[in-house]
Amino acid sequence: MEQVWDPVKRHVSNTIWKTLDDMEAAITEVLRAFREHAERVWSFLGDRWLIRNAV
């Protein structure tokens, strides 16, 4: 989870957001890349032990 959360933190930290909606939009923008390119998420699993054990 940290590997997914770190890009979000880098994108939204140290920013003064006018509204929570603006901040939510920025978070959604970062997370969209993970949704649209699932291989990025799978690459975080290293040797894929989780995938092997999920079946």
GROMACS elastic network, one bead per residue, 0.5 to 0.9 nm:
[ bonds ]
;  ai    aj funct       b0    kb
    1     4     6  0.52600   500
    1     5     6  0.61439   500
    1     6     6  0.86213   500
    1    44     6  0.89985   500
    2     6     6  0.58373   500
    2     7     6  0.89801   500
    3     6     6  0.55024   500
    3     7     6  0.74031   500
    3    41     6  0.86446   500
    3    44     6  0.69852   500
    4     7     6  0.63074   500
    4     8     6  0.72096   500
    4    31     6  0.81464   500
    4    34     6  0.81298   500
    4    41     6  0.75856   500
    4    44     6  0.85122   500
    5     8     6  0.51629   500
    5     9     6  0.62309   500
    5    10     6  0.87345   500
    5    31     6  0.89914   500
    6     9     6  0.50967   500
    6    10     6  0.61960   500
    6    11     6  0.86285   500
    7    10     6  0.50876   500
    7    11     6  0.61665   500
    7    12     6  0.87498   500
    7    30     6  0.71813   500
    7    31     6  0.87568   500
    8    11     6  0.51427   500
    8    12     6  0.62357   500
    8    13     6  0.82325   500
    8    26     6  0.83990   500
    8    27     6  0.60597   500
    8    28     6  0.89262   500
    8    30     6  0.60526   500
    8    31     6  0.74276   500
    9    12     6  0.53703   500
    9    13     6  0.54546   500
    9    27     6  0.86302   500
   10    13     6  0.56923   500
   10    14     6  0.84392   500
   11    14     6  0.86592   500
   11    15     6  0.86259   500
   11    26     6  0.74542   500
   11    27     6  0.76357   500
   11    30     6  0.75050   500
   12    15     6  0.60531   500
   12    16     6  0.88128   500
   12    17     6  0.87466   500
   12    23     6  0.70723   500
   12    26     6  0.68567   500
   12    27     6  0.70649   500
   13    16     6  0.84460   500
   16    19     6  0.88960   500
   16    23     6  0.89368   500
   17    20     6  0.68870   500
   17    21     6  0.87005   500
   17    22     6  0.63439   500
   17    23     6  0.59930   500
   18    21     6  0.83937   500
   18    22     6  0.67132   500
   18    23     6  0.81179   500
   19    22     6  0.52606   500
   19    23     6  0.66658   500
   19    24     6  0.87495   500
   20    23     6  0.50256   500
   20    24     6  0.60341   500
   20    25     6  0.85070   500
   21    25     6  0.60891   500
   21    26     6  0.86608   500
   22    25     6  0.50981   500
   22    26     6  0.63706   500
   22    27     6  0.87960   500
   23    26     6  0.51203   500
   23    27     6  0.63221   500
   23    28     6  0.86040   500
   24    27     6  0.50859   500
   24    28     6  0.60454   500
   24    29     6  0.85344   500
   25    28     6  0.50105   500
   25    29     6  0.61327   500
   25    30     6  0.88354   500
   26    29     6  0.50748   500
   26    30     6  0.65698   500
   26    31     6  0.88157   500
   27    30     6  0.52880   500
   27    31     6  0.62407   500
   27    32     6  0.85597   500
   28    31     6  0.50633   500
   28    32     6  0.59008   500
   28    33     6  0.89650   500
   29    32     6  0.52329   500
   29    33     6  0.72246   500
   30    33     6  0.58981   500
   30    34     6  0.75616   500
   31    34     6  0.52780   500
   31    35     6  0.64919   500
   31    36     6  0.87671   500
   32    35     6  0.50052   500
   32    36     6  0.59994   500
   32    37     6  0.83366   500
   33    36     6  0.52108   500
   33    37     6  0.58515   500
   33    38     6  0.82350   500
   33    40     6  0.83805   500
   34    37     6  0.51980   500
   34    38     6  0.56449   500
   34    39     6  0.80565   500
   34    40     6  0.62795   500
   34    41     6  0.63617   500
   35    38     6  0.57932   500
   35    40     6  0.89899   500
   35    41     6  0.86017   500
   36    39     6  0.89416   500
   37    40     6  0.58928   500
   37    41     6  0.77365   500
   38    41     6  0.53268   500
   38    42     6  0.64678   500
   38    43     6  0.87385   500
   39    43     6  0.60168   500
   39    44     6  0.88300   500
   40    43     6  0.51950   500
   40    44     6  0.69082   500
   41    44     6  0.54629   500
   41    45     6  0.73959   500
   42    45     6  0.55149   500
   42    46     6  0.79966   500
   42    48     6  0.76751   500
   42    51     6  0.86690   500
   43    46     6  0.61947   500
   43    47     6  0.87898   500
   43    48     6  0.82414   500
   44    47     6  0.89629   500
   44    48     6  0.85721   500
   45    48     6  0.51450   500
   45    49     6  0.72950   500
   45    50     6  0.69597   500
   45    51     6  0.81350   500
   46    49     6  0.76568   500
   47    50     6  0.83145   500
   47    51     6  0.89520   500
   48    51     6  0.52178   500
   48    52     6  0.64278   500
   48    53     6  0.87444   500
   49    52     6  0.51541   500
   49    53     6  0.61589   500
   49    54     6  0.85548   500
   50    53     6  0.51536   500
   50    54     6  0.59829   500
   51    54     6  0.51734   500
   51    55     6  0.72507   500
   52    55     6  0.63501   500
